[in-house]
Amino acid sequence: MSSDVTEPKWSLRLPADCSIAAIRSVYDLIREAFGRQDRLEIDCSSVDKADVTSIQLLLSAAKTGDAQGRPVVLTSFSQSLRNTLRRAGFASDAMIDQHFPQKKDGI
């Protein structure tokens, strides 16, 4: 985890295992990072194992941040996480973008 001094945000890279077996520790990581700054970026590039619990946790984090005016932005979805999103009913990239705020191409 690293913070960027020029912008009030905190970056968190999710671990490889975000399945139900590891979701408690992933929750703890997100909760700790969420409490640090106004904006939270979650890097999803390392996720190798994901299931519906990880989708629920990321949705909850995004909605909580939105409700509190504290943006939660997801970056670099791994192919594994993208596949899990599709299996969970997010049929298109537009649908994923609607529910999961993402940072793309450095923006």
C-alpha positions, 0 to 999 in steps of 0.5 A: 500500500502506498499513499500519494502526497499530492492527492488525498487518496490511498491505494490498495492492491487486493491480494491474489485470493479474494475468495470466500476463504480469504474475504475476511482479511480482504475486508479488513484491508479495505476497511483500514484503507478506507479510513485513511483518506477521502479517496480510495483506489483499489488495484484489482490486477493481482486477483486470481481467485474471486467469487460472489463474496468479493463482488459483494464486498467491492459493491459495498465499498463503492456504495459506502464511499458514494454515500459518504462522498468518499470516492472508491475507484477500482483499477486494473481488473484482472481477467479472473475478476472480470470473469467472476463479474460476468458469472455474477450477472454483469453481462457487459463492460457498461454494466460493470462500469455503472456499478464499479467506478473505475480509473482507466488510462491514467484518468 
